[in-house]
Amino acid sequence: MRRSLGVTGRIDRGNLSRLDLLGVILVAAAAVWGLLAAAGRPASPEGYLLGLLTISVAYVAGRVAGAQSAFGVCAALAGAVAVLLLLSPDALAGETLAAPLGYGNANGALVAQAVGAACLAALAATGDRRRGEMHLLAGLLVLGAFATRSLAAVFGALVILLIGLTALSARRRGSFVVVGALCVAVVAAGTVYLGGDRVSGASGVRGTAESGLTERRIDVWHDALELTRENPWRGSGPGTFLAQSPTARADGDTKSAHSQWLRQAAEQGVPGLLCLVALLAWAYVRLWRSRQDPAVVAIGAASLTAFALHASIDYVAEFPVVLAAVGVVLGVATAAPDQQLRSWHR
């Protein structure tokens, strides 16, 4: 017996729960704190606020559009990313500053989310032919991730595809959510450890880390921690990391702190970091409490985790297009399922 899931859902008053209200409050709190951290000093909170707005609107759009046609919105997202790649020869050639986003690792992060969208579309497909087409598209997108030469994106895309192909056997949604959250916590803690003073003096550990992460990346992590220590409450101000970081000032090619967590702490202090942590925690809890089938939650959790892990070691969260893709996939994965659209096929 082969199971086909109707991922299409509906958003009703019962689904707009206290948990959703909490999400709105957390987004508002994060925005307000960003403005407070910028108040009274040279700062540029516009980019941060744009990111919050982008992922929030995209999430709502994913919930609403997924309620009408999960297959349509997910297939459209995956197909659009595939077309963007085909129209960007430099991206397929693995160029570092390739279009469409101007950064190869960001291109890879976008492709990983498109793999998640294709897998969700496969679950929502009503026939074997469409399901096979979406799995094929997901596989081709994984090859596209390889072409971008972003190791984090390749790993994320492969895991998402593997989970997508085996999702129908999933039984407990909580397992995927908990494992994903723990992975993000471990990697984020690792960046703090590698950027710390003790590791700076431990040549063996630092040398090993630099071989895979580059010396500059670990240096900017260290700068971010130092800025956080200097001003733990308000940070240096949104959008000021490049001006405050000694490494960034000395190296014009440095674009960011290469860690969304450390940049948030450096620019907005510990309260700003806690706002970001709370938002990610909310997203995981929303997946866990979703009324979708465990298969849908598994793919949603894998896609969210792939993004969060990548954002922990690179600045892919600073690209609105990537944030929009994350929001849409998360929104579709948490839309309330319509029981009338579930079906079982032999």
C-alpha positions in Angstrom: 0.0 0.0 0.0 1.3 3.4 -1.0 0.4 6.4 1.0 -0.2 9.8 -0.6 -0.7 12.8 1.6 -2.8 15.8 0.9 -0.5 18.6 2.3 -3.0 21.2 1.2 -4.6 22.7 4.3 -6.9 25.4 5.5 -6.3 28.1 8.0 -9.2 28.5 10.3 -9.8 30.3 13.6 -8.9 27.2 15.6 -5.5 27.0 13.8 -4.7 30.6 14.6 -3.9 29.6 18.1 -2.1 31.2 21.1 1.1 29.8 19.7 0.6 31.9 16.5 -0.1 34.9 18.7 3.1 34.2 20.5 4.9 34.2 17.2 3.6 37.6 16.3 4.6 39.0 19.7 8.1 37.5 19.3 8.6 39.1 15.9 7.3 42.5 17.3 9.7 42.2 20.3 12.6 41.4 18.0 11.8 44.4 15.8 11.4 46.8 18.8 14.6 45.7 20.4 16.4 46.2 17.1 15.2 49.8 17.1 16.2 50.3 20.7 19.6 48.9 20.0 20.0 51.5 17.3 18.6 54.5 19.1 20.8 57.4 19.9 23.9 56.3 17.9 25.0 55.7 14.3 23.4 52.4 13.3 21.5 50.9 10.4 18.7 48.7 11.5 17.0 48.7 8.1 18.6 45.5 6.9 17.7 43.7 10.0 14.1 44.9 10.0 13.8 44.0 6.3 14.9 40.5 7.1 12.3 40.1 9.8 9.6 41.5 7.6 10.6 39.3 4.7 10.6 36.0 6.5 7.4 36.9 8.4 5.5 37.8 5.3 6.8 34.8 3.5 5.7 32.6 6.3 2.2 33.9 6.3 2.1 33.7 2.5 3.2 30.0 2.8 0.4 29.3 5.3 -2.2 31.0 3.2 -1.1 29.7 -0.2 -0.4 26.3 1.2 -4.0 26.2 2.5 -5.2 26.6 -1.1 -2.7 24.5 -3.0 0.4 23.2 -1.3 1.5 21.4 -4.5 1.2 24.5 -6.6 3.1 26.9 -4.3 5.9 24.3 -3.5 6.3 23.2 -7.1 6.4 26.9 -8.2 9.1 27.7 -5.7 11.2 24.7 -6.6 10.8 25.3 -10.3 11.6 29.0 -10.0 14.9 28.3 -8.2 15.7 25.7 -10.9 15.1 28.3 -13.6 17.2 30.8 -11.8 20.1 28.4 -11.7 19.8 27.5 -15.4 19.9 31.2 -16.2 23.0 31.7 -14.1 25.9 29.8 -15.7 28.4 31.3 -13.2 26.3 29.7 -10.3 26.5 26.3 -12.0 30.2 26.8 -12.5 30.7 27.3 -8.8 31.8 30.9 -9.0 32.1 32.5 -5.5 30.3 35.8 -6.5 27.9 34.2 -8.9 24.3 35.3 -9.7 21.5 35.2 -8.9 22.3 36.2 -5.3 25.9 37.3 -5.9 27.3 34.8 -3.4 27.8 31.1 -4.1 27.0 29.9 -0.6 23.7 31.9 -0.6 22.8 30.4 -3.9 23.4 27.0 -2.3 21.2 27.9 0.7 18.4 28.9 -1.7 18.8 25.6 -3.6 18.5 23.6 -0.3 15.2 25.3 0.5 14.0 24.5 -3.1 14.8 20.8 -2.4 12.5 21.0 0.6 9.8 22.7 -1.5 10.1 20.0 -4.1 9.8 17.2 -1.5 6.7 18.9 0.0 5.2 19.1 -3.5 5.9 15.4 -3.9 3.9 14.6 -0.8 1.0 16.9 -1.9 0.9 15.3 -5.4 -2.2 13.3 -6.2 -0.7 11.0 -8.7 2.4 8.9 -9.1 3.5 10.8 -12.2 3.5 14.2 -10.5 5.1 12.7 -7.4 7.9 11.2 -9.5 8.4 14.5 -11.3 8.8 16.4 -8.0 11.3 13.8 -6.7 13.2 14.1 -10.0 13.3 17.9 -9.6 14.5 17.6 -6.1 17.3 15.3 -7.2 18.3 17.8 -10.0 18.3 20.6 -7.4 20.7 18.6 -5.3 23.0 18.4 -8.3 22.6 22.2 -8.5 23.7 22.5 -4.9 26.8 20.5 -5.7 27.5 22.9 -8.6 27.5 25.9 -6.2 30.3 24.3 -4.3 28.8 25.2 -0.9 29.5 22.2 1.3 26.9 23.3 3.9 24.3 23.6 1.2 25.2 20.2 -0.3 24.9 18.5 3.1 21.6 20.2 3.8 20.1 19.4 0.4 21.2 15.7 0.6 19.6 15.3 4.1 16.4 17.0 3.0 16.2 14.8 -0.1 16.9 11.6 1.9 14.2 12.6 4.4 11.8 13.5 1.6 12.2 10.1 -0.1 11.6 8.2 3.2 9.2 10.7 4.8 6.1 8.5 4.5 7.6 6.1 7.0 7.9 8.9 9.6 5.7 8.3 12.7 6.9 10.8 15.3 7.2 14.4 14.3 8.9 15.3 17.6 12.0 13.3 16.8 12.8 15.4 13.8 12.1 18.7 15.6 14.3 17.8 18.6 17.2 16.4 16.6 17.1 19.5 14.4 17.1 21.9 17.3 19.9 20.0 19.0 22.1 20.1 15.9 21.7 23.9 15.6 22.5 24.3 19.3 25.7 22.2 19.0 26.9 24.1 15.9 26.1 27.5 17.4 28.0 26.6 20.6 30.9 25.4 18.4 31.2 28.8 16.8 31.4 30.4 20.3 34.0 27.9 21.3 36.1 28.4 18.2 35.9 32.1 18.4 36.9 32.2 22.1 40.3 33.2 23.5 41.2 29.7 24.6 41.0 28.4 21.1 43.0 31.3 19.8 45.9 30.1 21.8 45.4 26.4 21.1 47.2 26.1 17.7 46.2 22.5 17.1 42.5 23.1 17.5 42.5 26.4 15.7 44.6 24.9 12.8 42.1 22.1 12.4 39.2 24.5 12.4 40.9 26.9 9.9 41.4 24.1 7.4 37.7 23.7 7.0 36.4 27.2 8.0 39.2 29.6 7.0 41.2 31.8 9.4 39.2 34.9 8.6 35.9 33.3 9.6 37.2 32.3 13.0 38.8 35.8 13.4 35.4 37.6 12.8 33.8 35.2 15.3 36.3 36.3 17.8 35.6 39.9 17.0 31.9 39.3 17.5 32.4 37.8 20.9 34.7 40.7 21.9 32.0 43.3 20.8 29.4 41.4 22.8 31.7 41.4 25.9 32.2 45.2 25.5 28.5 46.0 25.3 26.4 43.0 26.4 23.1 44.9 26.6 22.8 46.9 23.4 25.7 45.7 21.3 27.5 48.0 18.9 24.2 48.8 17.0 22.4 47.0 14.1 24.4 47.1 10.9 27.7 48.3 12.6 29.7 45.0 12.7 31.8 45.7 9.7 32.8 49.1 11.0 33.6 47.8 14.5 35.3 44.5 13.7 39.2 44.9 13.5 39.3 41.9 11.0 36.6 43.5 8.8 38.4 46.9 8.8 41.7 45.2 7.8 40.2 43.0 5.1 37.9 44.7 2.7 36.6 41.3 1.4 35.0 40.5 4.8 31.3 41.0 4.4 29.8 39.9 7.7 30.4 38.0 11.0 29.7 34.7 9.1 27.3 33.7 11.9 23.8 35.1 12.4 24.0 34.3 16.1 27.3 36.0 16.8 26.4 39.0 14.6 23.1 39.4 16.5 24.9 39.3 19.8 27.6 41.7 18.7 25.2 44.3 17.2 22.2 44.0 19.6 23.6 42.5 22.7 22.4 39.4 24.7 18.7 40.5 24.6 18.9 40.7 20.8 20.4 37.3 20.6 17.7 35.9 22.9 15.1 37.4 20.6 16.6 35.5 17.7 16.9 32.3 19.7 13.2 32.6 20.8 12.1 33.0 17.1 13.9 29.9 16.0 12.6 28.0 19.0 9.1 29.1 18.2 9.5 27.9 14.6 10.5 24.4 15.9 7.6 24.3 18.4 5.2 25.4 15.7 6.4 22.5 13.6 6.0 20.1 16.5 2.5 21.3 17.3 1.5 21.3 13.6 -1.5 19.2 12.7 0.2 18.1 9.5 1.2 14.5 8.9 4.6 13.6 10.5 6.0 13.3 6.9 5.3 16.9 6.2 6.8 18.0 9.5 9.9 15.9 8.9 10.6 17.8 5.7 9.8 21.2 7.2 12.1 20.5 10.2 14.9 19.3 7.9 14.6 22.4 5.7 14.6 24.8 8.7 17.5 23.0 10.3 19.5 23.1 7.1 19.0 26.9 6.9 19.8 27.5 10.6 22.9 25.4 10.5 24.2 27.2 7.4 23.3 30.6 9.0 25.4 29.6 12.0 28.6 29.5 10.0 27.9 31.9 7.1 25.9 35.0 6.3 23.2 33.4 4.2 20.5 34.8 6.5 21.3 38.3 5.2 19.8 37.5 1.8 16.1 38.3 1.6 15.4 35.8 -1.2 16.8 33.0 1.0 14.7 34.2 4.0 11.6 34.3 1.7 12.2 30.7 0.6 12.6 29.6 4.3 9.4 31.3 5.3 7.3 29.8 2.5 8.5 26.3 3.2 8.0 26.7 6.9 4.5 28.2 6.3 3.4 25.3 4.1 4.8 22.7 6.6 2.7 24.3 9.4 -0.6 24.9 7.5 -3.5 23.0 9.1 -4.3 19.9 7.0 -7.7 19.4 5.5 -8.7 15.8 6.4 -11.0 15.6 3.4 -8.0 15.9 1.1 -6.0 13.0 2.6 -6.1 9.8 0.6 -4.6 6.3 0.5 -3.7 4.6 -2.7 -2.7 1.0 -3.4 
